[in-house]
Structures are given as C-alpha cells and as structure tokens.
Amino acid sequence: MSFVSYFPGRGTVRETAYLEGRTEGEAKWILSVLEVRGIPVTDSVRERITSCADVDRMDTWLERSRTVERAEDLFDEAGKADEPIA
C-alpha cells in the first residue's frame, strides 16, 4: 500500500485548476460589469480578458471595470487609455 500526500503547493494540479477556475470567474464578472454599464466590448478586448491567467491582474481589471469609460481603459495603468500620464 502506498501513501500519496497532496500537500498544497505551487504548480500542483489542484492549484492550477483552482486558478483557472478563478480567472474564468473573474473574466465573467468583468464582462458582466461592462455589459451592465452599457460599455461595448470588442472581440480583441474579450479575448484579452478571457485568456488572462494572472489573478492579480484580473482583480485590478475587475476594480477598474466599475469606473472606466471604455473597455480598453481596463488595460491602462491610469485607467484612461487616451490621457497622457503626467
């Protein structure tokens, strides 16, 4: 009889599945917030959101989705893609 320990750690199948599920959920929320606010989302923006695997970045985009004027502004550090950063 063998004993297998699934100690949670980086790179495990469980962690990978969890993070994939979390980013999928975050993408749905971001797109939903933009939709409810009446902000059009291009196919390229939708692809960028749904293909992102960085949970921290997704959290930032989710926060920004509540205030941006255009979907493209999600990806800009200042939250306004057309305004120069002073």
Contacts in CASP RR format, 6 or more apart in sequence:
PFRMAT RR
TARGET T0000
AUTHOR 0000-0000-0000
METHOD contacts of the structure
MODEL  1
MSFVSYFPGRGTVRETAYLEGRTEGEAKWILSVLEVRGIPVTDSVRERIT
SCADVDRMDTWLERSRTVERAEDLFDEAGKADEPIA
6 12 0 8 1.000
6 14 0 8 1.000
8 14 0 8 1.000
8 15 0 8 1.000
9 15 0 8 1.000
19 53 0 8 1.000
19 55 0 8 1.000
20 53 0 8 1.000
22 55 0 8 1.000
22 58 0 8 1.000
23 52 0 8 1.000
23 53 0 8 1.000
23 54 0 8 1.000
23 55 0 8 1.000
23 58 0 8 1.000
24 50 0 8 1.000
26 55 0 8 1.000
26 58 0 8 1.000
26 59 0 8 1.000
26 61 0 8 1.000
26 62 0 8 1.000
27 49 0 8 1.000
27 50 0 8 1.000
27 52 0 8 1.000
27 58 0 8 1.000
29 62 0 8 1.000
29 65 0 8 1.000
30 49 0 8 1.000
30 58 0 8 1.000
30 61 0 8 1.000
30 62 0 8 1.000
30 65 0 8 1.000
30 74 0 8 1.000
31 41 0 8 1.000
31 46 0 8 1.000
31 49 0 8 1.000
31 50 0 8 1.000
33 62 0 8 1.000
33 65 0 8 1.000
33 66 0 8 1.000
34 41 0 8 1.000
34 65 0 8 1.000
34 71 0 8 1.000
35 41 0 8 1.000
37 65 0 8 1.000
37 66 0 8 1.000
39 68 0 8 1.000
39 69 0 8 1.000
39 70 0 8 1.000
39 71 0 8 1.000
40 71 0 8 1.000
41 49 0 8 1.000
41 71 0 8 1.000
42 71 0 8 1.000
42 72 0 8 1.000
45 71 0 8 1.000
45 72 0 8 1.000
45 74 0 8 1.000
48 75 0 8 1.000
49 61 0 8 1.000
49 74 0 8 1.000
52 58 0 8 1.000
52 61 0 8 1.000
61 74 0 8 1.000
61 75 0 8 1.000
64 73 0 8 1.000
64 74 0 8 1.000
64 79 0 8 1.000
65 74 0 8 1.000
67 79 0 8 1.000
68 74 0 8 1.000
68 79 0 8 1.000
68 80 0 8 1.000
69 80 0 8 1.000
70 81 0 8 1.000
72 81 0 8 1.000
73 79 0 8 1.000
73 80 0 8 1.000
73 81 0 8 1.000
75 81 0 8 1.000
77 85 0 8 1.000
78 85 0 8 1.000
END
